[in-house]
Amino acid sequence: MRNVTKRQWISAAVVVLALIGIAWLYHHIDIDAVHDRAQRLNGWLVFVLITVLPLLGFPITIAHAVAGVKFGMGLGLALVSVSILLQLLISYGLVHLFRDVFARRLKKVRRQLPKGANGPVTLFTVLLPGVPYFAKNYVIPVMGVPLRTFLLWAFPVHVARSSIAIFFGDKSDDLTPGRITFFVIYAIVITVGCGWAFRRLRSQLQGPQSKEDDPKRGA
């Protein structure tokens, strides 16, 4: 127990509270009615919204859960993967059009980032806890990371994480004990895996530094 950090306790508490909140919502909301309404929504409109709104700061988990409700696991994951790719490309383009604006607004996030090769630093940023999805996608191009490196390192992690919310959205109208158990184990595995990778990267990069990153670093 001595090896458990304060942040890990906080993360565990957040997970427990989230599960309690989900259980409360599940018993106080007509989930079948929510799914019926979702099926009547225009698919193209839902896709546009789950792509555009997270660029403006809308919670990405909610957007992906909506995709699961509307499209199901298979099609939902495929469409969310496309939306994530578009978000990364749009984020990269916006930063290069308004670099000074984004650099000023993301100064606080940049102070948390280490100095190192573009690839590991990109992965470190994507895994960084407590930083919103949209801020991560904007700060990486601000650091001068090439587009190819940005996509290769950020895209698969975002897609892997999105599958948790999509799966929950898809099965939210039929949460049997077995599915709840699978969902919790699945979420824990991905969360622990991301946490382990983050700790390894942090140790390899010798912790966050406040120095400005060199845009000419190797990928």
ROSE-4610 file (N, C-alpha, C; in Angstrom, 1 decimal, always signed):
// ROSE-4610
residu = [M/M/M/R/R/R/N/N/N/V/V/V/T/T/T/K/K/K/R/R/R/Q/Q/Q/W/W/W/I/I/I/S/S/S/A/A/A/A/A/A/V/V/V/V/V/V/V/V/V/L/L/L/A/A/A/L/L/L/I/I/I/G/G/G/I/I/I/A/A/A/W/W/W/L/L/L/Y/Y/Y/H/H/H/H/H/H/I/I/I/D/D/D/I/I/I/D/D/D/A/A/A/V/V/V/H/H/H/D/D/D/R/R/R/A/A/A/Q/Q/Q/R/R/R/L/L/L/N/N/N/G/G/G/W/W/W/L/L/L/V/V/V/F/F/F/V/V/V/L/L/L/I/I/I/T/T/T/V/V/V/L/L/L/P/P/P/L/L/L/L/L/L/G/G/G/F/F/F/P/P/P/I/I/I/T/T/T/I/I/I/A/A/A/H/H/H/A/A/A/V/V/V/A/A/A/G/G/G/V/V/V/K/K/K/F/F/F/G/G/G/M/M/M/G/G/G/L/L/L/G/G/G/L/L/L/A/A/A/L/L/L/V/V/V/S/S/S/V/V/V/S/S/S/I/I/I/L/L/L/L/L/L/Q/Q/Q/L/L/L/L/L/L/I/I/I/S/S/S/Y/Y/Y/G/G/G/L/L/L/V/V/V/H/H/H/L/L/L/F/F/F/R/R/R/D/D/D/V/V/V/F/F/F/A/A/A/R/R/R/R/R/R/L/L/L/K/K/K/K/K/K/V/V/V/R/R/R/R/R/R/Q/Q/Q/L/L/L/P/P/P/K/K/K/G/G/G/A/A/A/N/N/N/G/G/G/P/P/P/V/V/V/T/T/T/L/L/L/F/F/F/T/T/T/V/V/V/L/L/L/L/L/L/P/P/P/G/G/G/V/V/V/P/P/P/Y/Y/Y/F/F/F/A/A/A/K/K/K/N/N/N/Y/Y/Y/V/V/V/I/I/I/P/P/P/V/V/V/M/M/M/G/G/G/V/V/V/P/P/P/L/L/L/R/R/R/T/T/T/F/F/F/L/L/L/L/L/L/W/W/W/A/A/A/F/F/F/P/P/P/V/V/V/H/H/H/V/V/V/A/A/A/R/R/R/S/S/S/S/S/S/I/I/I/A/A/A/I/I/I/F/F/F/F/F/F/G/G/G/D/D/D/K/K/K/S/S/S/D/D/D/D/D/D/L/L/L/T/T/T/P/P/P/G/G/G/R/R/R/I/I/I/T/T/T/F/F/F/F/F/F/V/V/V/I/I/I/Y/Y/Y/A/A/A/I/I/I/V/V/V/I/I/I/T/T/T/V/V/V/G/G/G/C/C/C/G/G/G/W/W/W/A/A/A/F/F/F/R/R/R/R/R/R/L/L/L/R/R/R/S/S/S/Q/Q/Q/L/L/L/Q/Q/Q/G/G/G/P/P/P/Q/Q/Q/S/S/S/K/K/K/E/E/E/D/D/D/D/D/D/P/P/P/K/K/K/R/R/R/G/G/G/A/A/A]
num = [1/1/1/2/2/2/3/3/3/4/4/4/5/5/5/6/6/6/7/7/7/8/8/8/9/9/9/10/10/10/11/11/11/12/12/12/13/13/13/14/14/14/15/15/15/16/16/16/17/17/17/18/18/18/19/19/19/20/20/20/21/21/21/22/22/22/23/23/23/24/24/24/25/25/25/26/26/26/27/27/27/28/28/28/29/29/29/30/30/30/31/31/31/32/32/32/33/33/33/34/34/34/35/35/35/36/36/36/37/37/37/38/38/38/39/39/39/40/40/40/41/41/41/42/42/42/43/43/43/44/44/44/45/45/45/46/46/46/47/47/47/48/48/48/49/49/49/50/50/50/51/51/51/52/52/52/53/53/53/54/54/54/55/55/55/56/56/56/57/57/57/58/58/58/59/59/59/60/60/60/61/61/61/62/62/62/63/63/63/64/64/64/65/65/65/66/66/66/67/67/67/68/68/68/69/69/69/70/70/70/71/71/71/72/72/72/73/73/73/74/74/74/75/75/75/76/76/76/77/77/77/78/78/78/79/79/79/80/80/80/81/81/81/82/82/82/83/83/83/84/84/84/85/85/85/86/86/86/87/87/87/88/88/88/89/89/89/90/90/90/91/91/91/92/92/92/93/93/93/94/94/94/95/95/95/96/96/96/97/97/97/98/98/98/99/99/99/100/100/100/101/101/101/102/102/102/103/103/103/104/104/104/105/105/105/106/106/106/107/107/107/108/108/108/109/109/109/110/110/110/111/111/111/112/112/112/113/113/113/114/114/114/115/115/115/116/116/116/117/117/117/118/118/118/119/119/119/120/120/120/121/121/121/122/122/122/123/123/123/124/124/124/125/125/125/126/126/126/127/127/127/128/128/128/129/129/129/130/130/130/131/131/131/132/132/132/133/133/133/134/134/134/135/135/135/136/136/136/137/137/137/138/138/138/139/139/139/140/140/140/141/141/141/142/142/142/143/143/143/144/144/144/145/145/145/146/146/146/147/147/147/148/148/148/149/149/149/150/150/150/151/151/151/152/152/152/153/153/153/154/154/154/155/155/155/156/156/156/157/157/157/158/158/158/159/159/159/160/160/160/161/161/161/162/162/162/163/163/163/164/164/164/165/165/165/166/166/166/167/167/167/168/168/168/169/169/169/170/170/170/171/171/171/172/172/172/173/173/173/174/174/174/175/175/175/176/176/176/177/177/177/178/178/178/179/179/179/180/180/180/181/181/181/182/182/182/183/183/183/184/184/184/185/185/185/186/186/186/187/187/187/188/188/188/189/189/189/190/190/190/191/191/191/192/192/192/193/193/193/194/194/194/195/195/195/196/196/196/197/197/197/198/198/198/199/199/199/200/200/200/201/201/201/202/202/202/203/203/203/204/204/204/205/205/205/206/206/206/207/207/207/208/208/208/209/209/209/210/210/210/211/211/211/212/212/212/213/213/213/214/214/214/215/215/215/216/216/216/217/217/217/218/218/218/219/219/219]
x = [+0.8/+0.0/+0.9/+2.1/+3.0/+3.4/+3.3/+3.7/+2.7/+1.5/+0.3/+0.4/+0.5/+0.7/-0.7/-0.6/-1.8/-2.6/-1.9/-2.6/-3.4/-2.7/-3.4/-4.7/-4.6/-5.8/-6.9/-6.5/-7.5/-8.1/-7.2/-7.7/-8.7/-8.4/-9.3/-10.6/-10.5/-11.7/-12.6/-12.0/-12.7/-13.5/-12.7/-13.3/-14.6/-14.4/-15.5/-16.7/-16.4/-17.5/-18.2/-17.4/-18.0/-18.9/-18.5/-19.3/-20.6/-20.5/-21.7/-22.6/-22.0/-22.8/-23.5/-22.8/-23.4/-24.5/-24.3/-25.4/-26.6/-26.4/-27.5/-28.3/-27.5/-28.2/-29.0/-28.4/-29.0/-30.4/-30.5/-31.7/-32.7/-32.3/-33.2/-33.5/-32.9/-33.1/-33.7/-34.6/-35.2/-34.2/-33.3/-32.2/-32.8/-33.8/-34.4/-35.0/-35.5/-36.0/-34.9/-33.8/-32.6/-32.1/-32.0/-31.6/-32.5/-33.8/-34.8/-34.7/-34.5/-34.3/-33.0/-31.9/-30.7/-30.8/-31.6/-31.8/-32.5/-33.3/-34.0/-33.2/-32.0/-31.2/-30.5/-30.2/-29.5/-28.1/-27.7/-26.3/-25.2/-25.4/-24.4/-24.3/-25.4/-25.4/-24.6/-24.9/-24.2/-22.7/-22.3/-20.9/-20.2/-20.9/-20.3/-20.2/-21.2/-21.2/-20.1/-19.9/-18.9/-17.5/-17.4/-16.1/-15.8/-16.8/-16.5/-16.5/-17.5/-17.7/-16.4/-15.8/-14.5/-13.4/-13.4/-12.4/-12.6/-13.8/-14.2/-14.2/-13.8/-13.7/-14.8/-15.7/-16.8/-16.2/-16.6/-16.0/-16.1/-14.9/-14.8/-15.4/-15.4/-16.0/-17.5/-18.2/-19.6/-19.9/-19.1/-19.2/-19.1/-18.1/-17.9/-19.0/-19.5/-20.6/-21.9/-22.1/-23.2/-23.0/-21.8/-21.5/-21.8/-21.5/-21.9/-23.4/-24.1/-25.6/-26.2/-25.7/-26.3/-25.8/-24.6/-24.0/-23.7/-23.6/-23.2/-21.6/-21.1/-19.7/-18.9/-19.2/-18.4/-18.4/-19.6/-19.6/-19.2/-19.6/-19.2/-17.7/-17.0/-15.5/-14.9/-15.5/-15.0/-15.2/-16.4/-16.7/-15.9/-15.8/-15.0/-13.5/-13.0/-11.6/-11.4/-12.4/-12.3/-12.4/-13.3/-13.5/-12.2/-11.6/-10.3/-9.2/-9.1/-8.2/-8.4/-9.7/-10.0/-9.7/-10.0/-9.7/-8.2/-7.4/-5.9/-5.5/-6.0/-5.6/-6.1/-7.3/-7.8/-7.1/-6.8/-6.0/-4.6/-4.0/-2.7/-2.8/-3.8/-4.0/-4.3/-5.1/-5.5/-4.3/-3.5/-2.3/-1.3/-1.2/-0.3/-0.8/-2.1/-2.7/-2.7/-2.9/-2.9/-2.0/-0.7/+0.3/+0.4/+0.5/+0.8/-0.4/-1.6/-2.8/-2.8/-2.5/-2.5/-1.3/-0.2/+1.0/+0.8/+0.1/-0.2/-1.2/-2.2/-3.3/-2.9/-1.9/-1.5/-0.1/+0.3/+1.6/+1.6/+0.5/+0.5/+0.7/+0.1/+0.2/+1.6/+2.3/+3.6/+4.6/+4.4/+5.3/+5.3/+4.3/+4.2/+5.0/+5.4/+5.9/+7.4/+8.0/+9.4/+10.1/+11.4/+12.2/+12.7/+12.6/+13.0/+12.6/+12.7/+12.4/+10.9/+10.5/+9.1/+8.2/+8.5/+7.6/+7.3/+8.3/+8.0/+7.3/+7.7/+7.0/+5.6/+5.3/+3.9/+3.1/+3.6/+2.9/+2.8/+3.8/+3.7/+2.6/+2.5/+1.4/+0.0/-0.1/-1.4/-1.9/-0.9/-1.2/-1.2/-0.8/-0.8/-2.1/-2.2/-3.5/-3.9/-5.2/-5.7/-5.7/-5.3/-5.3/-6.4/-7.3/-8.4/-7.9/-8.7/-8.4/-8.1/-8.9/-8.6/-7.3/-7.0/-5.7/-4.5/-4.6/-3.5/-3.2/-4.3/-4.2/-3.7/-3.9/-3.4/-2.0/-1.6/-0.3/+0.8/+0.5/+1.5/+2.0/+1.1/+1.6/+2.3/+1.9/+2.5/+4.0/+4.3/+5.7/+6.5/+5.9/+6.7/+6.8/+6.0/+6.0/+5.5/+6.2/+5.7/+4.4/+3.6/+2.3/+2.4/+3.3/+3.4/+3.7/+4.5/+4.8/+3.6/+2.9/+1.7/+0.7/+0.4/-0.6/-0.2/+1.1/+1.5/+1.5/+1.7/+1.8/+0.5/-0.3/-1.5/-2.7/-2.8/-4.0/-4.4/-3.4/-3.8/-4.2/-3.6/-3.9/-5.3/-5.6/-7.0/-8.0/-7.8/-8.7/-8.9/-7.8/-7.9/-8.8/-8.5/-9.3/-10.8/-11.0/-12.4/-13.3/-12.7/-13.4/-14.2/-13.6/-14.3/-15.7/-15.7/-17.0/-17.9/-17.4/-18.2/-18.9/-18.1/-18.7/-19.8/-19.5/-20.6/-21.8/-21.7/-22.8/-23.6/-22.9/-23.6/-24.4/-23.8/-24.5/-25.2/-25.4/-26.0/-27.5/-28.1/-29.5/-29.7/-28.6/-28.7/-27.4/-27.3/-26.1/-26.3/-26.1/-26.1/-24.9/-25.0/-23.8/-22.5/-22.7/-21.5/-20.9/-21.8/-21.3/-20.7/-21.3/-20.7/-19.4/-19.2/-17.9/-16.9/-17.3/-16.4/-16.0/-17.0/-16.7/-15.7/-15.9/-15.0/-13.6/-13.5/-12.2/-11.5/-12.3/-11.7/-11.2/-12.0/-11.6/-10.4/-10.3/-9.2/-7.9/-8.0/-6.9/-6.3/-7.2/-6.7/-6.1/-6.8/-6.4/-5.0/-4.9/-3.6/-2.5/-2.8/-1.8/-1.3/-2.2/-1.9/-1.1/-1.5/-0.8/+0.7/+0.8/+2.1/+3.0/+2.5/+3.3/+3.7/+2.8/+3.1/+4.2/+4.2/+5.2/+6.6/+6.5/+7.8/+8.4/+7.5/+8.0/+8.5/+7.8/+8.2/+9.6/+9.9/+11.2/+12.2/+11.9/+12.9/+13.2/+12.2/+12.4/+12.8/+13.0/+13.5/+12.6/+11.3/+10.3/+10.1/+8.9/+8.5/+9.5/+9.7/+10.6/+9.8/+10.2/+9.6/+10.2/+11.3/+12.0/+11.2/+11.5/+10.9/+11.4/+10.6/+11.0/+11.6/+12.6/+13.2/+12.4/+11.8/+10.9/+11.7/+13.1/+13.9/+14.3/+13.7/+14.0/+13.6/+14.3/+14.0/+12.7/+12.0/+10.8/+11.1]
y = [-1.2/+0.0/+1.3/+1.1/+2.3/+2.8/+1.9/+2.2/+2.9/+3.0/+3.6/+5.1/+5.9/+7.3/+8.0/+9.3/+10.0/+10.1/+10.3/+10.4/+9.1/+8.0/+6.7/+6.5/+7.0/+7.0/+7.8/+9.0/+9.9/+9.3/+8.7/+8.0/+6.9/+6.1/+5.0/+5.6/+6.7/+7.3/+7.8/+8.4/+8.9/+7.8/+6.6/+5.5/+5.0/+4.9/+4.4/+5.4/+6.7/+7.7/+7.6/+7.4/+7.3/+6.1/+5.0/+3.8/+4.0/+4.7/+5.0/+5.9/+6.9/+7.8/+7.0/+6.1/+5.3/+4.5/+3.9/+3.0/+3.9/+5.1/+5.9/+6.4/+6.7/+7.1/+6.0/+4.8/+3.6/+3.3/+3.6/+3.3/+4.5/+5.7/+6.8/+7.4/+6.8/+7.2/+6.0/+6.3/+5.3/+5.0/+4.1/+3.8/+3.4/+2.6/+2.1/+3.3/+4.3/+5.5/+6.3/+6.3/+7.0/+6.4/+5.1/+4.3/+4.5/+4.5/+4.7/+6.1/+7.1/+8.5/+8.6/+7.9/+7.9/+7.3/+6.3/+5.6/+6.5/+7.4/+8.4/+9.6/+9.8/+10.9/+10.6/+11.7/+11.6/+11.2/+10.1/+9.5/+10.5/+11.2/+12.2/+13.3/+13.8/+14.9/+14.4/+13.2/+12.7/+12.6/+12.1/+12.0/+13.4/+14.4/+15.7/+16.3/+16.0/+16.6/+15.9/+14.6/+13.9/+14.2/+14.8/+15.2/+16.6/+17.5/+19.0/+19.4/+18.9/+19.4/+19.1/+17.9/+17.8/+18.7/+19.3/+20.3/+21.6/+21.7/+23.0/+22.7/+21.5/+21.3/+20.4/+19.9/+19.0/+17.7/+17.1/+15.9/+14.8/+14.2/+13.2/+11.9/+11.6/+10.3/+10.3/+11.4/+11.5/+11.4/+12.0/+11.9/+10.5/+9.8/+8.4/+7.5/+7.8/+7.0/+7.2/+8.4/+8.7/+7.9/+7.8/+7.0/+5.6/+5.0/+3.7/+3.4/+4.4/+4.3/+4.3/+5.2/+5.4/+4.3/+4.0/+3.1/+1.7/+1.4/+0.1/+0.1/-1.1/-1.2/-1.2/-2.0/-2.2/-0.9/-0.4/+0.8/+2.0/+2.0/+3.1/+3.3/+2.2/+2.3/+2.7/+2.2/+2.6/+4.1/+4.6/+6.1/+7.0/+6.5/+7.3/+7.3/+6.2/+6.2/+7.3/+7.4/+8.4/+9.8/+10.0/+11.3/+11.7/+10.7/+11.0/+11.5/+10.7/+11.1/+12.5/+12.8/+14.2/+15.2/+14.9/+15.8/+16.1/+15.1/+15.3/+16.2/+15.9/+16.7/+18.2/+18.3/+19.7/+20.4/+19.7/+20.4/+20.8/+20.0/+20.3/+21.5/+21.5/+22.7/+24.0/+23.9/+25.1/+25.7/+24.8/+25.3/+26.0/+25.5/+26.1/+27.4/+27.5/+28.8/+29.9/+29.4/+30.4/+30.0/+29.8/+29.2/+30.1/+31.4/+32.2/+32.2/+32.1/+32.0/+30.8/+29.6/+28.4/+28.3/+28.8/+28.8/+29.5/+30.6/+31.4/+30.7/+30.1/+29.5/+28.1/+27.5/+26.2/+26.2/+27.4/+27.6/+26.7/+26.7/+25.9/+24.4/+23.9/+22.5/+22.2/+23.1/+22.8/+22.7/+23.4/+23.3/+21.9/+21.1/+19.8/+18.8/+19.2/+18.2/+18.2/+17.0/+16.8/+17.1/+17.1/+17.3/+16.0/+15.7/+14.4/+14.3/+13.1/+12.8/+13.0/+13.4/+13.8/+12.6/+11.4/+10.3/+10.0/+9.8/+9.5/+10.7/+11.9/+13.1/+13.2/+12.8/+12.8/+11.8/+10.6/+9.6/+10.0/+10.6/+11.1/+12.1/+13.0/+14.0/+13.4/+12.5/+11.8/+11.1/+10.5/+9.7/+10.6/+11.9/+12.8/+12.9/+12.5/+12.5/+14.0/+14.2/+15.5/+16.6/+16.3/+17.3/+16.9/+17.8/+17.5/+17.0/+16.2/+15.6/+16.7/+17.7/+18.7/+19.5/+19.7/+20.4/+19.6/+18.3/+17.4/+17.5/+17.5/+17.5/+18.8/+19.9/+21.2/+21.5/+21.0/+21.3/+20.6/+19.4/+18.6/+19.3/+19.8/+20.6/+21.9/+22.5/+23.7/+23.4/+22.2/+21.8/+21.6/+21.6/+21.4/+20.0/+19.1/+17.7/+17.6/+16.8/+16.6/+15.9/+16.1/+15.5/+14.0/+13.4/+12.0/+11.4/+12.0/+11.5/+11.7/+12.8/+13.1/+12.0/+11.7/+10.7/+9.3/+8.9/+7.5/+7.2/+8.3/+8.0/+8.3/+9.4/+9.8/+9.0/+8.7/+8.1/+6.7/+5.8/+4.5/+4.5/+5.4/+5.5/+6.1/+7.2/+7.7/+6.7/+5.9/+4.9/+3.9/+3.4/+2.4/+2.9/+4.1/+4.7/+4.9/+5.2/+5.5/+4.2/+3.1/+1.8/+1.6/+2.1/+1.9/+2.6/+3.9/+4.6/+4.1/+3.7/+3.1/+1.9/+1.0/-0.3/+0.0/+0.9/+1.2/+1.8/+2.7/+3.2/+2.2/+1.3/+0.2/-0.7/-1.1/-2.1/-1.5/-0.1/+0.5/+0.2/-0.4/-0.7/-2.2/-2.9/-4.3/-4.6/-3.9/-4.1/-5.3/-6.5/-7.7/-7.7/-8.4/-8.5/-9.0/-9.9/-10.3/-9.2/-8.4/-7.3/-6.2/-6.0/-5.0/-5.4/-6.7/-7.2/-7.0/-7.4/-7.3/-5.9/-5.0/-3.6/-3.0/-3.4/-2.9/-3.4/-4.7/-5.3/-4.7/-4.5/-3.9/-2.5/-1.7/-0.4/-0.3/-1.2/-1.3/-1.7/-2.6/-3.1/-1.9/-1.2/-0.1/+1.0/+1.3/+2.4/+2.1/+0.8/+0.4/+0.4/-0.1/-0.1/+1.3/+2.2/+3.6/+4.2/+3.9/+4.4/+3.8/+2.5/+1.9/+2.5/+2.7/+3.3/+4.7/+5.5/+6.9/+6.9/+6.0/+6.0/+5.6/+4.6/+4.2/+5.4/+6.1/+7.2/+8.3/+8.6/+9.7/+9.4/+8.1/+7.8/+7.9/+7.5/+7.5/+8.9/+9.8/+11.2/+12.1/+11.5/+12.1/+13.2/+13.0/+13.9/+15.2/+15.8/+17.0/+18.2/+19.0/+20.1/+21.3/+22.5/+23.7/+24.3/+23.7/+24.3/+24.2/+25.1/+25.1/+23.9/+23.1/+22.0/+22.5/+21.8/+22.1/+21.5/+22.2/+21.6/+20.8/+20.8/+20.0/+18.7/+18.3/+17.0/+15.9/+14.8/+13.6/+13.0/+12.2/+11.6/+10.3]
z = [+0.0/+0.0/+0.0/+0.5/+0.6/-0.8/-1.8/-3.2/-3.9/-3.4/-4.1/-3.9/-5.0/-4.9/-4.7/-4.3/-4.1/-5.4/-6.5/-7.8/-8.1/-7.8/-8.1/-7.2/-6.0/-5.1/-5.7/-6.2/-6.8/-8.0/-8.9/-10.1/-9.7/-8.7/-8.3/-7.8/-7.0/-6.5/-7.7/-8.7/-9.8/-10.6/-10.7/-11.4/-10.6/-9.3/-8.4/-8.5/-8.4/-8.5/-9.9/-10.9/-12.3/-12.4/-11.8/-11.8/-11.1/-9.9/-9.1/-9.9/-10.6/-11.4/-12.6/-13.2/-14.3/-13.8/-12.6/-12.0/-11.7/-11.1/-10.8/-12.1/-13.1/-14.4/-15.0/-14.9/-15.5/-14.9/-13.6/-12.9/-12.9/-13.4/-13.3/-14.8/-15.7/-17.1/-17.9/-18.8/-19.7/-20.8/-20.6/-21.6/-22.9/-22.9/-24.1/-25.0/-24.3/-25.0/-25.6/-24.8/-25.3/-26.6/-26.6/-27.8/-29.0/-28.7/-29.7/-30.4/-29.5/-30.1/-30.9/-30.4/-31.1/-32.5/-32.6/-33.9/-34.9/-34.4/-35.3/-35.7/-35.1/-35.4/-36.8/-37.5/-38.8/-38.5/-39.1/-38.9/-39.3/-40.4/-40.9/-39.9/-39.3/-38.3/-37.1/-36.6/-35.4/-35.7/-36.9/-37.2/-37.2/-37.8/-37.8/-36.4/-35.6/-34.2/-33.4/-33.5/-32.7/-33.2/-34.4/-35.0/-34.6/-34.7/-34.5/-33.1/-32.3/-30.9/-30.0/-30.1/-29.3/-29.7/-30.9/-31.2/-30.4/-29.9/-29.2/-27.7/-27.3/-25.8/-25.3/-26.1/-25.7/-25.2/-24.1/-23.5/-24.6/-24.9/-25.9/-25.5/-24.2/-23.8/-24.1/-23.8/-24.1/-25.6/-26.4/-27.9/-28.4/-27.8/-28.3/-27.7/-26.5/-26.0/-26.9/-27.4/-28.3/-29.6/-30.1/-31.3/-31.1/-29.9/-29.6/-29.5/-29.0/-28.9/-30.3/-31.1/-32.5/-33.5/-33.5/-34.5/-34.1/-32.8/-32.4/-32.3/-31.8/-31.6/-32.9/-33.8/-35.0/-35.9/-36.3/-37.2/-36.3/-35.1/-34.2/-34.1/-33.9/-33.8/-35.1/-36.2/-37.5/-37.7/-37.5/-37.7/-36.7/-35.4/-34.5/-34.9/-35.4/-35.9/-37.0/-37.9/-38.9/-38.3/-37.4/-36.7/-36.0/-35.3/-34.6/-35.6/-36.7/-37.8/-38.3/-38.5/-39.0/-37.9/-36.6/-35.5/-35.4/-35.6/-35.6/-36.7/-37.9/-39.1/-38.9/-38.5/-38.3/-37.2/-36.1/-35.0/-35.5/-36.3/-36.8/-37.7/-38.6/-39.5/-38.8/-37.8/-37.1/-36.3/-35.7/-35.0/-36.0/-37.1/-38.1/-38.7/-38.7/-39.1/-38.0/-36.8/-35.6/-34.5/-34.9/-34.0/-32.7/-32.9/-31.7/-30.7/-31.2/-30.3/-29.5/-30.2/-29.5/-28.5/-28.9/-28.1/-26.7/-26.8/-25.6/-24.7/-25.3/-24.5/-23.9/-24.5/-24.1/-23.3/-22.9/-22.2/-21.0/-20.2/-19.0/-19.2/-20.3/-20.6/-21.1/-21.8/-22.3/-21.2/-20.1/-19.0/-18.4/-18.6/-18.0/-18.9/-20.1/-21.0/-21.0/-21.2/-21.2/-22.5/-22.5/-23.7/-24.2/-25.4/-26.0/-27.4/-28.0/-29.4/-29.6/-30.8/-31.1/-30.8/-31.2/-31.0/-29.5/-28.7/-27.3/-26.6/-26.9/-26.3/-26.7/-28.0/-28.4/-27.6/-27.5/-26.7/-25.3/-24.7/-23.3/-23.2/-24.2/-24.1/-24.2/-25.1/-25.3/-24.0/-23.3/-22.1/-20.9/-21.0/-19.8/-19.1/-17.9/-17.2/-16.8/-16.8/-16.3/-17.4/-18.6/-19.7/-20.7/-21.0/-21.9/-23.3/-23.9/-25.2/-26.3/-26.3/-27.4/-27.1/-25.8/-25.5/-25.9/-25.7/-26.1/-27.6/-28.4/-29.9/-30.4/-29.6/-30.1/-29.6/-28.5/-27.9/-28.7/-29.2/-29.9/-31.1/-32.0/-33.1/-32.7/-31.6/-31.1/-30.8/-30.4/-30.0/-31.3/-32.4/-33.7/-34.1/-33.6/-34.0/-35.4/-36.3/-37.7/-37.7/-38.8/-38.9/-38.9/-39.6/-39.7/-38.3/-37.5/-36.2/-35.3/-35.4/-34.7/-34.9/-36.1/-36.5/-36.0/-36.2/-35.9/-34.4/-33.6/-32.1/-31.5/-31.9/-31.2/-31.6/-32.9/-33.5/-32.8/-32.7/-32.1/-30.7/-29.9/-28.5/-28.3/-29.1/-29.0/-29.4/-30.5/-30.9/-29.8/-29.2/-28.2/-27.0/-26.6/-25.5/-25.9/-27.1/-27.5/-27.4/-27.6/-27.6/-26.3/-25.2/-23.9/-23.9/-24.3/-24.3/-25.4/-26.6/-27.6/-27.2/-26.5/-26.0/-25.0/-24.1/-23.1/-23.8/-24.7/-25.4/-26.1/-26.8/-27.6/-26.7/-25.5/-24.6/-23.5/-23.4/-22.3/-22.1/-23.2/-23.0/-22.6/-22.4/-22.0/-21.1/-20.0/-19.2/-18.2/-18.7/-17.8/-16.9/-15.8/-14.9/-15.6/-16.6/-17.3/-18.2/-18.8/-19.6/-18.8/-17.6/-16.7/-16.3/-15.9/-15.5/-16.6/-17.8/-19.0/-19.2/-19.2/-19.4/-18.4/-17.1/-16.0/-16.2/-16.5/-16.7/-17.9/-19.0/-20.2/-20.0/-19.3/-19.0/-18.1/-17.1/-16.2/-17.0/-17.9/-18.7/-19.5/-20.2/-21.0/-20.2/-19.1/-18.2/-17.6/-17.1/-16.5/-17.5/-18.7/-19.8/-20.1/-20.2/-20.5/-19.4/-18.1/-17.0/-16.9/-17.2/-17.2/-18.2/-19.4/-20.5/-20.2/-19.5/-19.1/-18.1/-17.1/-16.1/-16.7/-17.6/-18.3/-19.1/-19.8/-20.6/-19.7/-18.6/-17.7/-17.1/-16.8/-16.2/-17.3/-18.5/-19.6/-20.0/-20.0/-20.4/-19.2/-18.0/-16.8/-16.3/-16.5/-15.9/-16.7/-16.4/-17.2/-16.9/-17.9/-17.9/-18.4/-18.1/-18.5/-19.7/-20.2/-21.3/-22.6/-23.5/-24.8/-25.6/-26.3/-27.2/-28.5/-29.0/-30.3/-31.4/-32.3/-33.3/-34.3/-34.2/-35.2/-34.6/-33.4/-32.8/-33.7/-33.6/-34.4/-34.0/-34.9/-34.6/-33.7]
